[in-house]
């Protein structure tokens, strides 16, 4: 895999602030955008197509009787939750994790051309780490969002450690947590700013679908024509895939480059004690 141009900011001269790390991540992603974005785009587009055609298949079973449509749409959503949202999302998550590997390798080689010399070994350690870390993070989010968020931030850098240092996921967990313990404020700011940006992009891309859907519902009520609902839902299901197809291939690879740039800088400027 070819490495791109190095980041525009030096990662070893001084400790960068949050905005400078974002700039370095953007420069790194831009230098390797094809190998970073394309794999995630293919996975996202494939899952979006699966979700859409699964929805259409179920929608086509709905009767034309308006009196039964609402009940059947409710059952349809239950089927989607049971089929697409379980098996599909599990497969999608696995493929997304694999699709992130080119971003992590490219970003690491932008920092150090000798990094990620064993990408297959690093990929295995990374996937094992994602599996082991993902379970407590999800449980923490379900029970109370703050424990899950805390753990997600604490382990945010572990993929970068694996590919930059060529180490195991266990040691990467330790290095990520030690960095977090000394840089809580900066890492929280980095992570939350990234989440806010991701949410904002997804929200903006979702607006066309929401405008169409609620506009269609308004027209359906105004014209007293409930038979419009199935066709309305079909078009909405198509528009609902836009945020996933366009935002995920941008935000997730950027997150990978962001974590690598952050760790590559922080590891050279470890303070004597924690921030707070």
C-alpha positions, 0 to 999 in steps of 0.5 A: 500500500502506498503512503501519501504525503506527510501531514502539513504540521510536524507531529514532533516539534511541539504538542498540537492543539485540538484544531491543529490535530484536526488539520493534520488528520484532514491533510493525512486523509486528503493525501490517501483519500482513495484507499481510505474512503473507497473501501468504506464507501463500498461497504456502506453502499452495499448495506444501504442497498440491502436495507432498501431492498429488504424494506421494499420487499416487505412493503410490497406485501402490504395490502391496499386496504387503508384500514389495515395499512397502519397495522401492517406498517407497524409489523413491517418495522418490527420485521426490519428491526428483527432482520435488517437491524440485527443480522445486517448491522452485525455484518455491516459493523464487521465489514466497516471495521475491516474497511477502516484498516486501509485508513489506519495503515495509510495514516500510520505510514504518513507519520512513519513510512516504516509503520504498519509493516505487518498489516495482516497481523495488525488487522487481526489485533485491531479486530480482536480489540474492537470486539473486546472493547465494543462489548463493555462500551455498548453495555456502558452506553445502554446502562448509562451513557457516561460510562460508555462514553468514558470508555470509548474516549479512553480507548479511542487511540488503541487502533492508532497504537496497534498500527503505529507501534506494531503491538498487540491489542492488550498493550494498545489498550494500556497505551491508549488509557495511559495517554487518556489519563494524562490528556483527559481534557484534550482527548475529550475535546477531540472526541466530542468535536469529532462526534458533533461534526459527524452528527451535524453532517449526518443531520444535514444529509438527512434533511431531504428525506425528512422534508419529503416524508413529512411533506408527503404525510401532510399531503396525504392527510390534506387529501384524505388519501391513505393509499399514498402511504406505501409509495411515500414509504418506498421513496422515503426508504430510498432517501433515508440511505443517503446519510449513510452512503455519503457521511459514513465513508467520510467521517469514519476514515477521518476518525481513523486518521484523527486518532493516528495523528493525535497519538503520533503527536501525544506520545512525544509530549507526555506530561509528568502528571495528569491534567486533572 
